[in-house]
Amino acid sequence: MRIWIESIRDYKGKDVEIRGWLFNKRSSGKIHFLIVRDGTGFVQCVVVKGEVREEVFNLYDKISMEDALIVIGTVREDKRAIGGYELQVKDIKVYSKCSDNYPIPKVRPENIPDVGKLYHYRHLWLRSRKQWAIMRIRSEIEKAIIDFFEDRGFVRFDPPIFTPASVEGTTTLFEVPYFDENKVYLTQSGQLYMEAGAMALGKVYSFGPTFRAEKSKTRRHLTEFWMIEPEIAWATLDDIMDLAEDLIVYIVERVLENRRFELETLDRDIGKLERIKKPFPRITYDDAAKIIEEEKLKGKKLDFVYGEDFGGDEETVISERFDKPVIITRYPKKIKPFYMKLDPNNPEKVLCMDVLAPEGYGEIIGGSQREDDYETLVGRIKEEGLPLEVYEWYLDLRRFGSVPHSGFGLGLERTVAWITGIKHVREAIPFARTIERFRP
């Protein structure tokens, strides 16, 4: 009976067949221990001299890392083994041999000294235990997000990837030739289209790739990344802050419930994740600016000037004050996009919010109440120097039955990086795209 390793506990005492690859091996002479992976997990396969055919026992000296194997044996419980179960081997078949020059051996050689060079072999590096764990946690987060919105009656709504205009700023657009239209752009966000979806369907969400042409080399930036963008008609800023809290708590709880083994594989401090409960602290931009000034007085070298946006260093010192995500609201309008609603109590601020992850991982959510007044929105578009004709369709949403509405975007890779505890978002996506990398 062929099984996947992730379900091995269901076959205790039974003979099974596992198809996978040799991950590691060791021997004590009369007993060989083979660690085999099949993509769903890792299992120790025990080969005992005298209990298998001699040619099977002698395969140990012939097989090497990443050889494709078919292993037949009896499932046995053993608390010391990976996952608490192992396979008492009866037979092994070598399906294919791995080339001798496999570039990512168990011990990293001198010619691949760092993570940057490992990216040349990303297609193979994904097979390592750490990358395996990260990808499985990413998958769990994706499923959790979809379940969260579907269970709450949201309709999945897919905005276009080619767009005629900017959402977040013209300096971060990827330009693409487009037939007789001359040029279009890869989307920075589906948000403007999601607003149309909310006016038609009430509450919607999208989940797809987005693109930013920022020339940034920080550990928090990718040029291609995935975003989740809910949009809700008749919703205020307070409504989406509540929704963002619920979403983050739900994601973390799902990972803790279903991917604890993977978190342990990454040596993640699970206690820090278990503290992620509602409510999250909520502070204003001005409150956050005071925290930064306090840190400056303590000797922290920060370039922040009031009225500017927070950089990565500033986000880190703010988040270090809290052991759970912190929500920052009401930023100056001059540093935020044109579509954010002006604060009626202070028109120099906008009704927006950013959610900063703890432990220095920075912004994972950005959102706002949208400007629903036609005249105000036209004024903001002109103020930003944007071509009004490009946004005529967007202005129709205010001409024909405008209502208060709000939404946000959650960056998947930054969320994965925080939950897994990895240092760089490029490990949070199967194949990273940065200003320096578009291969493999």
Secondary structure, DSSP 8 states (H G I E B T S, - for coil): -B--GGGGGGGTTSEEEEEEEEEEEEE-SSEEEEEEE-SS-EEEEEEEBTTB-HHHHGGGGT--TT-EEEEEEEEEE-TTSGGGEEEEEEEEEEEE---TT-SS-SS--TTS-SHHHHGGGHHHHTTSHHHHHHHHHHHHHHHHHHHHHHHTT-EE----SEESS-SS-GGG-EEEE-GGG-EEEE-S-SHHHHHHHHHHHSEEEEEEEEE------STT--SEEEEEEEEEET--HHHHHHHHHHHHHHHHHHHHHH-HHHHHHTT--HHHHHT--S---EEEHHHHHHHHHHHHHTT------TTS---HHHHHHHHTT-SS-EEEE--BGGGS-TTB-EETTEEEEESEEEEEETTTTEEEEEEEEB---HHHHHHHHHHTT--GGGGHHHHHHHHTT---EEEEEEEHHHHHHHHHT-S-GGGSSSS--BTTB---
